[in-house]
């Protein structure tokens, strides 16, 4: 909005609100349309964006602290008691976060895996000082050692698939654009939610037995008809 232009909102008569008891001596505050938009809309959006970015940063930091030790391959063949204790603590924290996926052999298994990685690269004289999670998991798959290190394999797969959930909102909107097309303008919210869920979870839908769903639906409808009679 240009500062030298007189707008209708600035020229209109200001409505005086009738004061009631206990209002105090605070003066009335009058805002034009620009100030109202800045206070009620713009500042609200900025505050919400800042809060969400801070929350997302905290989640990323927590995930990094929880899974970063998986790629910490030691430089020496032998580990000190301090490193062994740190391995045990990190593995225990990850086990507590995912109790159904790991067992008590996780710490010793991870140490053996890191020794395996160090021995493999030292034999080829291609010693690396830092590995990414994707590189280590690719090594597990290529060497077919998933059954030798099952807990380590599960840890890498959990970490490498976590970031996909970051796009769930964008994926939902892209699916919604395909479902809510101009032909379906009269679709109600309940049906739209159901179709969106079916489209997003298509892999689960393909494994579902439609015969069981048809039987359940028929039983429910027959019960309704019987109760009606």
C-alpha positions in Angstrom: 0.0 0.0 0.0 1.4 3.4 -1.0 2.0 5.8 1.9 0.8 8.9 0.1 -2.6 7.6 -1.0 -5.7 8.2 1.1 -7.7 5.0 1.3 -11.3 4.5 2.1 -10.6 2.7 5.3 -8.6 5.7 6.6 -11.3 8.2 5.7 -14.3 6.4 7.1 -15.8 7.4 10.3 -14.4 5.6 13.3 -17.0 3.8 15.4 -16.8 4.7 19.1 -17.5 1.8 21.4 -19.7 2.4 24.4 -17.7 2.0 27.5 -18.9 -0.3 30.3 -17.9 -0.4 34.0 -14.4 -1.8 34.7 -13.1 -0.9 31.3 -10.3 1.1 32.8 -8.6 4.2 31.4 -6.8 2.5 28.5 -7.4 4.4 25.2 -9.2 2.7 22.3 -7.0 1.3 19.6 -8.1 1.8 16.0 -6.5 -0.2 13.2 -6.8 0.3 9.5 -7.1 -2.7 7.1 -3.3 -2.9 6.5 -2.5 -3.1 10.3 -5.3 -5.6 10.8 -3.9 -7.9 8.1 -0.4 -7.5 9.5 -1.5 -8.3 13.1 -4.2 -10.9 12.6 -2.9 -12.7 9.5 0.8 -12.0 8.7 2.2 -12.3 12.2 0.1 -15.4 12.9 1.5 -17.1 9.8 5.1 -16.2 10.7 4.7 -17.4 14.3 3.2 -20.7 13.1 6.0 -21.1 10.5 8.7 -20.4 13.1 7.2 -22.8 15.6 6.9 -25.6 13.0 10.5 -25.1 11.8 11.8 -25.2 15.4 9.8 -28.3 16.1 11.0 -30.0 12.9 14.6 -29.0 13.8 14.3 -30.6 17.2 12.9 -33.8 15.7 15.8 -34.0 13.2 18.3 -33.4 16.0 16.7 -36.2 18.1 16.8 -38.6 15.1 20.4 -37.8 14.4 21.5 -38.3 18.0 19.5 -41.6 18.1 21.0 -43.2 14.9 24.3 -41.5 14.3 26.3 -44.1 16.2 25.4 -46.7 13.6 27.9 -45.3 11.1 30.7 -44.5 13.7 33.2 -47.1 12.5 36.3 -47.0 14.9 39.7 -46.3 13.5 41.4 -49.0 15.6 40.8 -52.7 15.5 40.3 -52.8 19.3 37.8 -50.7 21.2 38.4 -49.2 24.6 36.1 -49.8 27.5 34.8 -46.3 27.1 33.8 -46.9 23.5 32.2 -50.2 24.4 30.2 -48.5 27.1 29.1 -45.8 24.7 28.0 -48.5 22.2 25.9 -50.2 24.9 24.2 -46.9 26.0 23.4 -45.9 22.4 22.1 -49.3 21.5 20.0 -49.4 24.6 18.4 -46.0 23.8 17.5 -47.2 20.3 16.2 -50.4 21.7 14.0 -48.5 24.2 12.6 -46.4 21.3 11.9 -49.5 19.1 11.5 -52.4 21.6 9.8 -54.7 19.1 12.6 -54.5 16.5 15.8 -55.1 18.5 17.1 -57.7 21.0 19.8 -57.7 23.6 22.5 -58.8 21.2 22.4 -55.4 19.4 25.5 -53.9 21.0 27.8 -56.8 20.4 26.4 -57.3 16.9 27.1 -53.7 16.0 30.7 -53.9 17.2 31.3 -57.0 15.1 29.8 -55.3 12.1 32.1 -52.3 12.4 35.1 -54.7 12.7 33.9 -56.4 9.6 33.7 -53.1 7.7 37.2 -52.1 8.9 38.7 -55.5 7.9 37.0 -55.4 4.5 38.4 -51.9 3.6 41.8 -52.5 5.1 42.2 -55.7 3.0 41.5 -53.7 -0.2 43.7 -50.9 1.1 40.8 -48.5 0.6 40.4 -47.3 4.2 37.8 -44.7 4.7 37.4 -42.5 7.8 33.7 -41.9 7.5 30.8 -43.9 6.1 27.2 -42.8 5.5 24.3 -44.9 6.6 23.3 -45.6 3.0 26.8 -46.8 2.2 26.9 -49.2 5.1 23.4 -50.6 4.3 24.4 -51.0 0.7 27.4 -53.0 1.9 25.1 -55.3 3.9 22.8 -55.9 0.9 25.7 -56.5 -1.6 27.6 -58.9 0.8 24.4 -60.8 1.7 25.1 -60.5 5.5 21.6 -59.5 6.6 21.2 -62.7 8.6 24.6 -62.3 10.2 23.7 -58.8 11.5 19.9 -58.7 11.7 19.7 -55.9 14.3 22.1 -53.7 12.4 20.2 -54.3 9.2 16.9 -53.3 10.9 18.5 -50.2 12.4 19.7 -49.0 9.0 16.4 -49.7 7.4 14.5 -47.8 10.0 16.7 -44.8 9.7 16.8 -44.7 5.9 13.0 -44.9 5.7 12.2 -42.2 8.3 12.8 -39.3 6.0 10.1 -40.5 3.6 7.4 -39.5 6.2 8.6 -35.9 5.9 6.8 -35.7 2.5 3.5 -37.1 3.8 1.7 -33.7 3.7 2.9 -32.9 0.2 2.0 -36.4 -1.0 -1.5 -35.9 0.5 -2.0 -32.7 -1.4 -0.8 -34.2 -4.7 -3.2 -37.2 -4.2 -6.0 -34.8 -3.3 -5.6 -33.0 -6.6 -6.1 -36.3 -8.5 -9.1 -37.4 -6.5 -10.9 -34.0 -6.2 -11.1 -33.4 -9.9 -13.7 -31.1 -11.6 -16.0 -34.1 -12.3 -16.3 -34.8 -8.5 -17.3 -31.3 -7.4 -20.3 -32.6 -5.3 -18.3 -35.1 -3.3 -18.8 -34.9 0.5 -16.0 -34.6 3.0 -16.5 -38.1 4.4 -16.1 -39.8 1.0 -13.2 -37.6 0.1 -11.3 -38.5 3.3 -11.9 -42.2 2.6 -10.8 -42.1 -1.0 -7.7 -40.1 0.0 -6.7 -42.6 2.6 -7.2 -45.5 0.2 -5.1 -43.7 -2.5 -2.2 -42.9 -0.1 -2.1 -46.4 1.5 -2.4 -48.2 -1.9 0.2 -50.8 -0.9 -1.9 -51.9 2.1 -5.1 -51.7 0.0 -3.7 -54.2 -2.6 -3.1 -56.7 0.1 -6.6 -56.5 1.5 -9.1 -59.3 0.7 -12.2 -57.7 -0.8 -14.2 -60.9 -0.3 -13.9 -60.5 3.5 -15.0 -56.9 3.2 -18.0 -57.9 1.1 -19.0 -60.5 3.7 -18.7 -58.1 6.6 -20.7 -55.5 4.7 -23.4 -58.0 3.8 -23.7 -59.2 7.4 -24.1 -55.6 8.7 -26.7 -54.8 6.1 -28.6 -57.9 6.8 -28.6 -57.1 10.5 -30.0 -53.6 9.8 -32.7 -55.0 7.6 -33.6 -57.6 10.3 -33.8 -54.9 13.0 -35.9 -52.8 10.8 -38.4 -55.5 10.3 
